[in-house]
Amino acid sequence: MSVKMGFHIPLNVFGPGLSIAHPGTLIVNDGAQVGENCRIHNCVHIGTQAGFIDAAPKIGNNVFIGPGVVLFGDIEIADDIAIGANAVVNRSFTENGITIAGVPARKVSDKGFDRCYKKSTDIVRRRNQS
């Protein structure tokens, strides 16, 4: 299926609630860790730092990753962050609920994930409580 859809997503990298917006190139390193409710678009690369096999990003819960984003290296992305299209993220962002964008990425707004996407795990959990 990954060849047909253009994805390389190792098992157990993403938490529950993963949403892939469109088919297309999506490459994720085996060492990456991504929390729940990640909304990810096409042409995204989540990779290691050059010369390392395990220096991959750790991405929190409720993170929106726009088209063309590149995240690499031993970095951390906090919860509730939105990452703008074509951003290059090579350093950590530990402030929750912000938007980052640009090359290299920088904080551009105090508004984050909640304005981009609904948390699918919340929807499922509410249904299961009913």
N, CA, C and O atoms as a Tinker XYZ file with bonds, in Angstrom:
   520  protein
     1  N      0.823000   -1.194000    0.000000    73     2
     2  CA     0.000000    0.000000    0.000000    64     1     3
     3  C      0.868000    1.260000    0.000000    63     2     4     5
     4  O      0.513000    2.256000   -0.630000    81     3
     5  N      2.005000    1.219000    0.705000    73     3     6
     6  CA     2.848000    2.413000    0.771000    64     5     7
     7  C      3.378000    2.795000   -0.606000    63     6     8     9
     8  O      3.484000    3.982000   -0.911000    81     7
     9  N      3.711000    1.824000   -1.437000    73     7    10
    10  CA     4.203000    2.111000   -2.785000    64     9    11
    11  C      3.092000    2.746000   -3.621000    63    10    12    13
    12  O      3.326000    3.721000   -4.335000    81    11
    13  N      1.897000    2.194000   -3.529000    73    11    14
    14  CA     0.758000    2.709000   -4.287000    64    13    15
    15  C      0.410000    4.145000   -3.879000    63    14    16    17
    16  O      0.094000    4.972000   -4.735000    81    15
    17  N      0.466000    4.443000   -2.585000    73    15    18
    18  CA     0.070000    5.752000   -2.076000    64    17    19
    19  C      1.231000    6.749000   -1.974000    63    18    20    21
    20  O      0.995000    7.946000   -1.806000    81    19
    21  N      2.470000    6.279000   -2.072000    73    19    22
    22  CA     3.621000    7.167000   -1.976000    64    21    23
    23  C      4.055000    7.455000   -0.550000    63    22    24    25
    24  O      4.684000    8.482000   -0.294000    81    23
    25  N      3.733000    6.574000    0.378000    73    23    26
    26  CA     4.056000    6.777000    1.780000    64    25    27
    27  C      5.176000    5.842000    2.214000    63    26    28    29
    28  O      5.290000    4.724000    1.712000    81    27
    29  N      6.000000    6.302000    3.149000    73    27    30
    30  CA     6.871000    5.416000    3.911000    64    29    31
    31  C      6.635000    5.778000    5.370000    63    30    32    33
    32  O      7.190000    6.749000    5.884000    81    31
    33  N      5.797000    4.976000    6.026000    73    31    34
    34  CA     5.453000    5.214000    7.428000    64    33    35
    35  C      5.711000    3.930000    8.202000    63    34    36    37
    36  O      4.964000    2.964000    8.049000    81    35
    37  N      6.751000    3.894000    9.030000    73    35    38
    38  CA     7.025000    2.698000    9.827000    64    37    39
    39  C      5.917000    2.456000   10.858000    63    38    40    41
    40  O      5.185000    3.374000   11.228000    81    39
    41  N      5.811000    1.222000   11.306000    73    39    42
    42  CA     4.844000    0.874000   12.337000    64    41    43
    43  C      5.172000    1.567000   13.647000    63    42    44    45
    44  O      6.339000    1.771000   13.984000    81    43
    45  N      4.128000    1.924000   14.382000    73    43    46
    46  CA     4.223000    2.452000   15.747000    64    45    47
    47  C      4.959000    3.781000   15.873000    63    46    48    49
    48  O      5.490000    4.088000   16.940000    81    47
    49  N      4.999000    4.563000   14.822000    73    47    50
    50  CA     5.592000    5.900000   14.903000    64    49    51
    51  C      4.526000    6.920000   15.331000    63    50    52    53
    52  O      4.798000    7.799000   16.149000    81    51
    53  N      3.325000    6.798000   14.779000    73    51    54
    54  CA     2.241000    7.736000   15.063000    64    53    55
    55  C      1.309000    7.186000   16.131000    63    54    56    57
    56  O      1.046000    5.985000   16.186000    81    55
    57  N      0.808000    8.090000   16.988000    73    55    58
    58  CA    -0.205000    7.731000   17.965000    64    57    59
    59  C     -1.572000    7.642000   17.303000    63    58    60    61
    60  O     -1.682000    7.814000   16.089000    81    59
    61  N     -2.623000    7.376000   18.089000    73    59    62
    62  CA    -3.966000    7.271000   17.525000    64    61    63
    63  C     -4.441000    8.606000   16.963000    63    62    64    65
    64  O     -3.994000    9.670000   17.391000    81    63
    65  N     -5.355000    8.532000   15.999000    73    63    66
    66  CA    -5.950000    9.739000   15.436000    64    65    67
    67  C     -5.182000   10.341000   14.281000    63    66    68    69
    68  O     -5.442000   11.485000   13.909000    81    67
    69  N     -4.235000    9.604000   13.697000    73    67    70
    70  CA    -3.486000   10.116000   12.548000    64    69    71
    71  C     -4.440000   10.422000   11.400000    63    70    72    73
    72  O     -5.309000    9.612000   11.077000    81    71
    73  N     -4.279000   11.584000   10.788000    73    71    74
    74  CA    -5.063000   11.968000    9.612000    64    73    75
    75  C     -4.098000   12.380000    8.511000    63    74    76    77
    76  O     -3.345000   13.343000    8.656000    81    75
    77  N     -4.131000   11.639000    7.408000    73    75    78
    78  CA    -3.313000   11.963000    6.245000    64    77    79
    79  C     -4.236000   12.660000    5.251000    63    78    80    81
    80  O     -5.165000   12.045000    4.726000    81    79
    81  N     -3.981000   13.942000    4.993000    73    79    82
    82  CA    -4.905000   14.767000    4.215000    64    81    83
    83  C     -5.011000   14.353000    2.757000    63    82    84    85
    84  O     -6.107000   14.362000    2.197000    81    83
    85  N     -3.902000   13.989000    2.130000    73    83    86
    86  CA    -3.903000   13.687000    0.700000    64    85    87
    87  C     -2.872000   12.608000    0.390000    63    86    88    89
    88  O     -1.857000   12.513000    1.079000    81    87
    89  N     -3.113000   11.801000   -0.628000    73    87    90
    90  CA    -2.063000   10.879000   -1.050000    64    89    91
    91  C     -0.901000   11.657000   -1.661000    63    90    92    93
    92  O     -1.090000   12.741000   -2.213000    81    91
    93  N      0.272000   11.108000   -1.559000    73    91    94
    94  CA     1.465000   11.755000   -2.095000    64    93    95
    95  C      2.649000   11.429000   -1.227000    63    94    96    97
    96  O      2.516000   10.739000   -0.216000    81    95
    97  N      3.792000   11.915000   -1.608000    73    95    98
    98  CA     5.020000   11.578000   -0.910000    64    97    99
    99  C      4.940000   11.950000    0.567000    63    98   100   101
   100  O      4.612000   13.080000    0.930000    81    99
   101  N      5.247000   10.975000    1.396000    73    99   102
   102  CA     5.285000   11.155000    2.842000    64   101   103
   103  C      6.328000   10.186000    3.371000    63   102   104   105
   104  O      6.134000    8.972000    3.321000    81   103
   105  N      7.444000   10.723000    3.883000    73   103   106
   106  CA     8.552000    9.885000    4.339000    64   105   107
   107  C      8.792000   10.156000    5.816000    63   106   108   109
   108  O      9.017000   11.295000    6.224000    81   107
   109  N      8.741000    9.088000    6.615000    73   107   110
   110  CA     8.913000    9.199000    8.058000    64   109   111
   111  C      9.995000    8.221000    8.500000    63   110   112   113
   112  O      9.942000    7.037000    8.166000    81   111
   113  N     10.974000    8.714000    9.248000    73   111   114
   114  CA    12.059000    7.886000    9.753000    64   113   115
   115  C     11.561000    6.958000   10.853000    63   114   116   117
   116  O     10.664000    7.310000   11.620000    81   115
   117  N     12.150000    5.775000   10.921000    73   115   118
   118  CA    11.781000    4.783000   11.932000    64   117   119
   119  C     11.946000    5.292000   13.357000    63   118   120   121
   120  O     11.221000    4.851000   14.250000    81   119
   121  N     12.864000    6.193000   13.589000    73   119   122
   122  CA    13.134000    6.685000   14.935000    64   121   123
   123  C     12.246000    7.831000   15.377000    63   122   124   125
   124  O     12.315000    8.247000   16.534000    81   123
   125  N     11.419000    8.350000   14.495000    73   123   126
   126  CA    10.526000    9.457000   14.855000    64   125   127
   127  C      9.443000    8.980000   15.811000    63   126   128   129
   128  O      9.067000    7.808000   15.802000    81   127
   129  N      8.945000    9.896000   16.637000    73   127   130
   130  CA     7.836000    9.625000   17.550000    64   129   131
   131  C      6.841000   10.751000   17.405000    63   130   132   133
   132  O      7.185000   11.922000   17.570000    81   131
   133  N      5.579000   10.392000   17.090000    73   131   134
   134  CA     4.547000   11.400000   16.884000    64   133   135
   135  C      3.347000   11.049000   17.751000    63   134   136   137
   136  O      2.892000    9.905000   17.756000    81   135
   137  N      2.833000   12.032000   18.484000    73   135   138
   138  CA     1.707000   11.817000   19.388000    64   137   139
   139  C      0.382000   11.641000   18.670000    63   138   140   141
   140  O      0.339000   11.421000   17.460000    81   139
   141  N     -0.695000   11.739000   19.429000    73   139   142
   142  CA    -2.022000   11.511000   18.865000    64   141   143
   143  C     -2.540000   12.739000   18.120000    63   142   144   145
   144  O     -2.102000   13.867000   18.348000    81   143
   145  N     -3.483000   12.478000   17.227000    73   143   146
   146  CA    -4.174000   13.517000   16.447000    64   145   147
   147  C     -3.255000   14.327000   15.554000    63   146   148   149
   148  O     -3.432000   15.539000   15.428000    81   147
   149  N     -2.297000   13.697000   14.942000    73   147   150
   150  CA    -1.452000   14.397000   13.982000    64   149   151
   151  C     -2.216000   14.511000   12.667000    63   150   152   153
   152  O     -2.724000   13.517000   12.148000    81   151
   153  N     -2.292000   15.716000   12.139000    73   151   154
   154  CA    -2.873000   15.960000   10.809000    64   153   155
   155  C     -1.702000   16.297000    9.903000    63   154   156   157
   156  O     -1.024000   17.303000   10.110000    81   155
   157  N     -1.462000   15.465000    8.902000    73   155   158
   158  CA    -0.263000   15.615000    8.076000    64   157   159
   159  C     -0.653000   15.681000    6.603000    63   158   160   161
   160  O     -1.523000   14.941000    6.144000    81   159
   161  N     -0.004000   16.568000    5.880000    73   159   162
   162  CA    -0.275000   16.745000    4.454000    64   161   163
   163  C      0.813000   16.093000    3.608000    63   162   164   165
   164  O      1.762000   15.521000    4.144000    81   163
   165  N      0.677000   16.179000    2.296000    73   163   166
   166  CA     1.602000   15.516000    1.374000    64   165   167
   167  C      2.944000   16.235000    1.292000    63   166   168   169
   168  O      3.086000   17.388000    1.697000    81   167
   169  N      3.912000   15.520000    0.759000    73   167   170
   170  CA     5.284000   16.024000    0.549000    64   169   171
   171  C      5.965000   16.410000    1.850000    63   170   172   173
   172  O      6.714000   17.386000    1.894000    81   171
   173  N      5.711000   15.653000    2.908000    73   171   174
   174  CA     6.328000   15.889000    4.211000    64   173   175
   175  C      7.433000   14.868000    4.432000    63   174   176   177
   176  O      7.307000   13.700000    4.066000    81   175
   177  N      8.516000   15.334000    5.038000    73   175   178
   178  CA     9.649000   14.467000    5.369000    64   177   179
   179  C      9.986000   14.679000    6.836000    63   178   180   181
   180  O     10.282000   15.795000    7.263000    81   179
   181  N      9.937000   13.594000    7.601000    73   179   182
   182  CA    10.330000   13.618000    9.014000    64   181   183
   183  C     11.545000   12.704000    9.117000    63   182   184   185
   184  O     11.409000   11.481000    9.103000    81   183
   185  N     12.726000   13.294000    9.221000    73   183   186
   186  CA    13.956000   12.512000    9.097000    64   185   187
   187  C     14.959000   12.749000   10.195000    63   186   188   189
   188  O     14.735000   13.532000   11.118000    81   187
   189  N     16.074000   12.052000   10.075000    73   187   190
   190  CA    17.149000   12.160000   11.055000    64   189   191
   191  C     18.130000   13.269000   10.668000    63   190   192   193
   192  O     18.109000   13.802000    9.558000    81   191
   193  N     18.969000   13.581000   11.619000    73   191   194
   194  CA    20.083000   14.480000   11.364000    64   193   195
   195  C     21.097000   13.729000   10.518000    63   194   196   197
   196  O     21.311000   12.534000   10.725000    81   195
   197  N     21.719000   14.405000    9.576000    73   195   198
   198  CA    22.705000   13.759000    8.698000    64   197   199
   199  C     23.785000   13.070000    9.531000    63   198   200   201
   200  O     24.334000   13.654000   10.465000    81   199
   201  N     24.077000   11.824000    9.177000    73   199   202
   202  CA    25.115000   11.067000    9.849000    64   201   203
   203  C     24.655000   10.303000   11.075000    63   202   204   205
   204  O     25.461000    9.618000   11.705000    81   203
   205  N     23.368000   10.401000   11.434000    73   203   206
   206  CA    22.833000    9.705000   12.608000    64   205   207
   207  C     21.654000    8.842000   12.178000    63   206   208   209
   208  O     20.928000    9.187000   11.245000    81   207
   209  N     21.471000    7.722000   12.862000    73   207   210
   210  CA    20.321000    6.879000   12.533000    64   209   211
   211  C     19.175000    7.045000   13.531000    63   210   212   213
   212  O     18.053000    6.619000   13.257000    81   211
   213  N     19.445000    7.660000   14.686000    73   211   214
   214  CA    18.416000    7.756000   15.716000    64   213   215
   215  C     18.137000    9.186000   16.179000    63   214   216   217
   216  O     17.444000    9.371000   17.179000    81   215
   217  N     18.646000   10.188000   15.497000    73   215   218
   218  CA    18.421000   11.585000   15.877000    64   217   219
   219  C     17.214000   12.127000   15.113000    63   218   220   221
   220  O     17.344000   13.006000   14.261000    81   219
   221  N     16.025000   11.581000   15.438000    73   219   222
   222  CA    14.800000   11.923000   14.720000    64   221   223
   223  C     13.867000   12.752000   15.610000    63   222   224   225
   224  O     13.979000   12.707000   16.835000    81   223
   225  N     12.958000   13.500000   15.003000    73   223   226
   226  CA    12.048000   14.353000   15.767000    64   225   227
   227  C     11.112000   13.590000   16.705000    63   226   228   229
   228  O     10.709000   12.457000   16.439000    81   227
   229  N     10.785000   14.255000   17.809000    73   227   230
   230  CA     9.744000   13.816000   18.743000    64   229   231
   231  C      8.672000   14.894000   18.676000    63   230   232   233
   232  O      8.900000   16.040000   19.062000    81   231
   233  N      7.509000   14.513000   18.186000    73   231   234
   234  CA     6.440000   15.455000   17.914000    64   233   235
   235  C      5.288000   15.166000   18.863000    63   234   236   237
   236  O      4.878000   14.014000   19.008000    81   235
   237  N      4.764000   16.195000   19.508000    73   235   238
   238  CA     3.721000   16.043000   20.521000    64   237   239
   239  C      2.354000   15.711000   19.956000    63   238   240   241
   240  O      2.219000   15.336000   18.791000    81   239
   241  N      1.349000   15.853000   20.796000    73   239   242
   242  CA    -0.039000   15.595000   20.440000    64   241   243
   243  C     -0.638000   16.804000   19.725000    63   242   244   245
   244  O     -0.240000   17.944000   19.961000    81   243
   245  N     -1.604000   16.532000   18.846000    73   243   246
   246  CA    -2.386000   17.580000   18.198000    64   245   247
   247  C     -1.512000   18.536000   17.394000    63   246   248   249
   248  O     -1.581000   19.753000   17.565000    81   247
   249  N     -0.697000   17.974000   16.524000    73   247   250
   250  CA     0.189000   18.784000   15.694000    64   249   251
   251  C     -0.286000   18.722000   14.242000    63   250   252   253
   252  O     -0.499000   17.645000   13.686000    81   251
   253  N     -0.445000   19.901000   13.645000    73   251   254
   254  CA    -0.827000   20.053000   12.245000    64   253   255
   255  C      0.454000   20.285000   11.446000    63   254   256   257
   256  O      1.204000   21.220000   11.726000    81   255
   257  N      0.703000   19.428000   10.444000    73   255   258
   258  CA     1.909000   19.545000    9.618000    64   257   259
   259  C      1.466000   19.829000    8.189000    63   258   260   261
   260  O      0.913000   18.955000    7.521000    81   259
   261  N      1.707000   21.043000    7.725000    73   259   262
   262  CA     1.272000   21.477000    6.401000    64   261   263
   263  C      2.058000   20.830000    5.274000    63   262   264   265
   264  O      3.053000   20.146000    5.516000    81   263
   265  N      1.611000   21.045000    4.041000    73   263   266
   266  CA     2.274000   20.450000    2.879000    64   265   267
   267  C      3.727000   20.906000    2.745000    63   266   268   269
   268  O      4.054000   22.068000    2.986000    81   267
   269  N      4.591000   19.966000    2.355000    73   267   270
   270  CA     5.979000   20.298000    2.054000    64   269   271
   271  C      6.878000   20.528000    3.243000    63   270   272   273
   272  O      8.019000   20.954000    3.067000    81   271
   273  N      6.413000   20.264000    4.444000    73   271   274
   274  CA     7.221000   20.505000    5.642000    64   273   275
   275  C      8.337000   19.468000    5.755000    63   274   276   277
   276  O      8.142000   18.290000    5.456000    81   275
   277  N      9.509000   19.929000    6.194000    73   275   278
   278  CA    10.643000   19.056000    6.480000    64   277   279
   279  C     11.015000   19.264000    7.943000    63   278   280   281
   280  O     11.333000   20.378000    8.361000    81   279
   281  N     10.973000   18.177000    8.717000    73   279   282
   282  CA    11.414000   18.193000   10.109000    64   281   283
   283  C     12.569000   17.209000   10.216000    63   282   284   285
   284  O     12.443000   16.069000    9.769000    81   283
   285  N     13.687000   17.621000   10.796000    73   283   286
   286  CA    14.806000   16.687000   10.904000    64   285   287
   287  C     15.672000   16.993000   12.106000    63   286   288   289
   288  O     15.750000   18.122000   12.590000    81   287
   289  N     16.322000   15.930000   12.568000    73   287   290
   290  CA    17.248000   16.048000   13.680000    64   289   291
   291  C     16.617000   15.674000   15.008000    63   290   292   293
   292  O     15.432000   15.351000   15.091000    81   291
   293  N     17.438000   15.726000   16.041000    73   291   294
   294  CA    17.020000   15.396000   17.402000    64   293   295
   295  C     16.316000   16.613000   17.997000    63   294   296   297
   296  O     16.881000   17.335000   18.818000    81   295
   297  N     15.064000   16.827000   17.565000    73   295   298
   298  CA    14.304000   17.999000   17.982000    64   297   299
   299  C     12.999000   17.571000   18.634000    63   298   300   301
   300  O     12.555000   16.434000   18.471000    81   299
   301  N     12.385000   18.496000   19.378000    73   299   302
   302  CA    11.084000   18.256000   19.995000    64   301   303
   303  C     10.111000   19.337000   19.559000    63   302   304   305
   304  O     10.443000   20.521000   19.521000    81   303
   305  N      8.902000   18.902000   19.231000    73   303   306
   306  CA     7.817000   19.810000   18.870000    64   305   307
   307  C      6.731000   19.616000   19.919000    63   306   308   309
   308  O      6.255000   18.499000   20.118000    81   307
   309  N      6.337000   20.685000   20.586000    73   307   310
   310  CA     5.365000   20.618000   21.682000    64   309   311
   311  C      3.962000   20.293000   21.165000    63   310   312   313
   312  O      3.737000   20.196000   19.959000    81   311
   313  N      3.038000   20.130000   22.088000    73   311   314
   314  CA     1.643000   19.851000   21.764000    64   313   315
   315  C      0.961000   21.069000   21.140000    63   314   316   317
   316  O      1.349000   22.213000   21.376000    81   315
   317  N     -0.071000   20.787000   20.333000    73   315   318
   318  CA    -0.982000   21.812000   19.802000    64   317   319
   319  C     -0.313000   22.825000   18.881000    63   318   320   321
   320  O     -0.745000   23.975000   18.813000    81   319
   321  N      0.712000   22.421000   18.189000    73   319   322
   322  CA     1.431000   23.312000   17.274000    64   321   323
   323  C      0.940000   23.111000   15.844000    63   322   324   325
   324  O      0.658000   21.988000   15.428000    81   323
   325  N      0.841000   24.193000   15.108000    73   323   326
   326  CA     0.579000   24.139000   13.665000    64   325   327
   327  C      1.875000   24.522000   12.951000    63   326   328   329
   328  O      2.529000   25.501000   13.309000    81   327
   329  N      2.232000   23.736000   11.938000    73   327   330
   330  CA     3.454000   23.999000   11.172000    64   329   331
   331  C      3.036000   24.366000    9.755000    63   330   332   333
   332  O      2.413000   23.566000    9.058000    81   331
   333  N      3.379000   25.571000    9.336000    73   331   334
   334  CA     2.974000   26.098000    8.032000    64   333   335
   335  C      3.646000   25.399000    6.868000    63   334   336   337
   336  O      4.704000   24.787000    7.010000    81   335
   337  N      3.010000   25.504000    5.721000    73   335   338
   338  CA     3.480000   24.853000    4.494000    64   337   339
   339  C      4.925000   25.214000    4.180000    63   338   340   341
   340  O      5.344000   26.363000    4.326000    81   339
   341  N      5.674000   24.209000    3.747000    73   339   342
   342  CA     7.059000   24.342000    3.292000    64   341   343
   343  C      8.046000   24.794000    4.361000    63   342   344   345
   344  O      9.153000   25.224000    4.035000    81   343
   345  N      7.664000   24.704000    5.625000    73   343   346
   346  CA     8.591000   25.067000    6.702000    64   345   347
   347  C      9.729000   24.049000    6.780000    63   346   348   349
   348  O      9.544000   22.871000    6.474000    81   347
   349  N     10.892000   24.513000    7.189000    73   347   350
   350  CA    12.027000   23.642000    7.475000    64   349   351
   351  C     12.307000   23.775000    8.966000    63   350   352   353
   352  O     12.739000   24.822000    9.448000    81   351
   353  N     12.048000   22.684000    9.680000    73   351   354
   354  CA    12.133000   22.703000   11.144000    64   353   355
   355  C     13.346000   21.886000   11.561000    63   354   356   357
   356  O     13.352000   20.661000   11.445000    81   355
   357  N     14.374000   22.575000   12.048000    73   355   358
   358  CA    15.604000   21.902000   12.455000    64   357   359
   359  C     16.020000   22.270000   13.878000    63   358   360   361
   360  O     17.168000   22.066000   14.273000    81   359
   361  N     15.064000   22.818000   14.644000    73   359   362
   362  CA    15.308000   23.093000   16.057000    64   361   363
   363  C     14.015000   22.865000   16.828000    63   362   364   365
   364  O     12.936000   22.827000   16.238000    81   363
   365  N     14.120000   22.714000   18.125000    73   363   366
   366  CA    12.959000   22.415000   18.961000    64   365   367
   367  C     12.081000   23.640000   19.179000    63   366   368   369
   368  O     12.555000   24.775000   19.217000    81   367
   369  N     10.790000   23.372000   19.320000    73   367   370
   370  CA     9.800000   24.375000   19.709000    64   369   371
   371  C      9.023000   23.771000   20.867000    63   370   372   373
   372  O      8.255000   22.829000   20.670000    81   371
   373  N      9.212000   24.300000   22.078000    73   371   374
   374  CA     8.648000   23.703000   23.281000    64   373   375
   375  C      7.462000   24.473000   23.848000    63   374   376   377
   376  O      6.923000   24.093000   24.888000    81   375
   377  N      7.049000   25.540000   23.188000    73   375   378
   378  CA     5.884000   26.312000   23.625000    64   377   379
   379  C      4.626000   25.712000   22.987000    63   378   380   381
   380  O      4.530000   25.617000   21.763000    81   379
   381  N      3.676000   25.313000   23.814000    73   379   382
   382  CA     2.433000   24.726000   23.312000    64   381   383
   383  C      1.571000   25.762000   22.601000    63   382   384   385
   384  O      1.610000   26.948000   22.929000    81   383
   385  N      0.779000   25.293000   21.608000    73   383   386
   386  CA    -0.280000   26.092000   21.023000    64   385   387
   387  C      0.147000   27.255000   20.156000    63   386   388   389
   388  O     -0.525000   28.287000   20.144000    81   387
   389  N      1.240000   27.121000   19.432000    73   387   390
   390  CA     1.711000   28.198000   18.561000    64   389   391
   391  C      1.717000   27.731000   17.108000    63   390   392   393
   392  O      1.521000   26.550000   16.818000    81   391
   393  N      1.944000   28.668000   16.212000    73   391   394
   394  CA     2.164000   28.337000   14.808000    64   393   395
   395  C      3.599000   28.693000   14.465000    63   394   396   397
   396  O      4.100000   29.760000   14.820000    81   395
   397  N      4.253000   27.765000   13.761000    73   395   398
   398  CA     5.608000   28.019000   13.279000    64   397   399
   399  C      5.603000   27.901000   11.761000    63   398   400   401
   400  O      4.809000   27.152000   11.190000    81   399
   401  N      6.483000   28.636000   11.121000    73   399   402
   402  CA     6.563000   28.611000    9.654000    64   401   403
   403  C      7.897000   29.214000    9.234000    63   402   404   405
   404  O      8.592000   29.844000   10.031000    81   403
   405  N      8.238000   29.007000    7.966000    73   403   406
   406  CA     9.418000   29.632000    7.385000    64   405   407
   407  C     10.597000   28.706000    7.236000    63   406   408   409
   408  O     10.564000   27.537000    7.620000    81   407
   409  N     11.659000   29.283000    6.655000    73   407   410
   410  CA    12.902000   28.553000    6.406000    64   409   411
   411  C     14.052000   29.408000    6.914000    63   410   412   413
   412  O     14.391000   30.403000    6.274000    81   411
   413  N     14.655000   29.064000    8.024000    73   411   414
   414  CA    14.261000   28.027000    8.966000    64   413   415
   415  C     13.003000   28.446000    9.731000    63   414   416   417
   416  O     12.666000   29.629000    9.784000    81   415
   417  N     12.316000   27.472000   10.319000    73   415   418
   418  CA    11.055000   27.747000   11.016000    64   417   419
   419  C     11.278000   28.655000   12.214000    63   418   420   421
   420  O     12.304000   28.606000   12.891000    81   419
   421  N     10.263000   29.489000   12.444000    73   419   422
   422  CA    10.240000   30.374000   13.609000    64   421   423
   423  C      8.790000   30.545000   14.022000    63   422   424   425
   424  O      7.882000   30.243000   13.248000    81   423
   425  N      8.570000   31.022000   15.224000    73   423   426
   426  CA     7.210000   31.263000   15.706000    64   425   427
   427  C      6.614000   32.434000   14.934000    63   426   428   429
   428  O      7.239000   33.488000   14.811000    81   427
   429  N      5.390000   32.244000   14.409000    73   427   430
   430  CA     4.736000   33.310000   13.670000    64   429   431
   431  C      3.384000   33.699000   14.263000    63   430   432   433
   432  O      2.812000   34.718000   13.876000    81   431
   433  N      2.862000   32.894000   15.203000    73   431   434
   434  CA     1.558000   33.190000   15.789000    64   433   435
   435  C      1.409000   32.487000   17.131000    63   434   436   437
   436  O      2.042000   31.462000   17.386000    81   435
   437  N      0.562000   33.057000   17.983000    73   435   438
   438  CA     0.228000   32.428000   19.258000    64   437   439
   439  C     -0.945000   31.468000   19.124000    63   438   440   441
   440  O     -1.369000   30.874000   20.115000    81   439
   441  N     -1.474000   31.306000   17.921000    73   439   442
   442  CA    -2.578000   30.377000   17.674000    64   441   443
   443  C     -2.001000   29.120000   17.046000    63   442   444   445
   444  O     -1.130000   29.196000   16.179000    81   443
   445  N     -2.486000   27.962000   17.486000    73   443   446
   446  CA    -1.925000   26.711000   17.000000    64   445   447
   447  C     -2.940000   25.770000   16.405000    63   446   448   449
   448  O     -3.782000   26.177000   15.605000    81   447
   449  N     -2.866000   24.522000   16.789000    73   447   450
   450  CA    -3.604000   23.402000   16.213000    64   449   451
   451  C     -5.120000   23.569000   16.226000    63   450   452   453
   452  O     -5.779000   23.228000   15.244000    81   451
   453  N     -5.683000   24.081000   17.309000    73   451   454
   454  CA    -7.139000   24.091000   17.464000    64   453   455
   455  C     -7.870000   24.793000   16.338000    63   454   456   457
   456  O     -9.026000   24.468000   16.070000    81   455
   457  N     -7.248000   25.725000   15.682000    73   455   458
   458  CA    -7.926000   26.411000   14.581000    64   457   459
   459  C     -7.803000   25.648000   13.260000    63   458   460   461
   460  O     -8.402000   26.046000   12.261000    81   459
   461  N     -7.036000   24.560000   13.247000    73   459   462
   462  CA    -6.781000   23.814000   12.013000    64   461   463
   463  C     -7.558000   22.518000   11.899000    63   462   464   465
   464  O     -7.830000   22.065000   10.787000    81   463
   465  N     -7.922000   21.910000   13.012000    73   463   466
   466  CA    -8.348000   20.523000   12.926000    64   465   467
   467  C     -9.040000   20.098000   14.203000    63   466   468   469
   468  O     -8.705000   20.584000   15.283000    81   467
   469  N    -10.003000   19.195000   14.094000    73   467   470
   470  CA   -10.655000   18.616000   15.267000    64   469   471
   471  C     -9.882000   17.385000   15.719000    63   470   472   473
   472  O     -9.300000   16.672000   14.901000    81   471
   473  N     -9.878000   17.144000   17.002000    73   471   474
   474  CA    -9.159000   15.999000   17.568000    64   473   475
   475  C    -10.016000   14.743000   17.413000    63   474   476   477
   476  O    -11.016000   14.577000   18.112000    81   475
   477  N     -9.628000   13.880000   16.516000    73   475   478
   478  CA   -10.432000   12.684000   16.249000    64   477   479
   479  C    -10.509000   11.767000   17.463000    63   478   480   481
   480  O    -11.520000   11.091000   17.650000    81   479
   481  N     -9.477000   11.725000   18.287000    73   479   482
   482  CA    -9.548000   10.853000   19.467000    64   481   483
   483  C    -10.606000   11.351000   20.445000    63   482   484   485
   484  O    -11.233000   10.540000   21.126000    81   483
   485  N    -10.821000   12.673000   20.534000    73   483   486
   486  CA   -11.880000   13.210000   21.395000    64   485   487
   487  C    -13.252000   12.767000   20.903000    63   486   488   489
   488  O    -14.123000   12.426000   21.704000    81   487
   489  N    -13.443000   12.770000   19.593000    73   487   490
   490  CA   -14.726000   12.344000   19.000000    64   489   491
   491  C    -14.994000   10.886000   19.339000    63   490   492   493
   492  O    -16.100000   10.543000   19.755000    81   491
   493  N    -13.996000   10.022000   19.169000    73   491   494
   494  CA   -14.148000    8.602000   19.456000    64   493   495
   495  C    -14.385000    8.370000   20.952000    63   494   496   497
   496  O    -15.233000    7.561000   21.331000    81   495
   497  N    -13.642000    9.075000   21.789000    73   495   498
   498  CA   -13.799000    8.898000   23.240000    64   497   499
   499  C    -15.184000    9.324000   23.702000    63   498   500   501
   500  O    -15.767000    8.673000   24.569000    81   499
   501  N    -15.728000   10.413000   23.136000    73   499   502
   502  CA   -17.092000   10.854000   23.488000    64   501   503
   503  C    -18.117000    9.801000   23.074000    63   502   504   505
   504  O    -19.052000    9.512000   23.820000    81   503
   505  N    -17.939000    9.232000   21.884000    73   503   506
   506  CA   -18.872000    8.190000   21.415000    64   505   507
   507  C    -18.823000    6.970000   22.318000    63   506   508   509
   508  O    -19.859000    6.367000   22.599000    81   507
   509  N    -17.639000    6.600000   22.774000    73   507   510
   510  CA   -17.492000    5.424000   23.616000    64   509   511
   511  C    -18.071000    5.634000   25.019000    63   510   512   513
   512  O    -18.434000    4.665000   25.686000    81   511
   513  N    -18.160000    6.877000   25.469000    73   511   514
   514  CA   -18.738000    7.187000   26.780000    64   513   515
   515  C    -20.258000    7.186000   26.748000    63   514   516   517
   516  O    -20.907000    7.047000   27.785000    81   515
   517  N    -20.823000    7.341000   25.561000    73   515   518
   518  CA   -22.290000    7.401000   25.428000    64   517   519
   519  C    -22.944000    6.063000   25.602000    63   518   520
   520  O    -24.168000    5.959000   25.518000    81   519
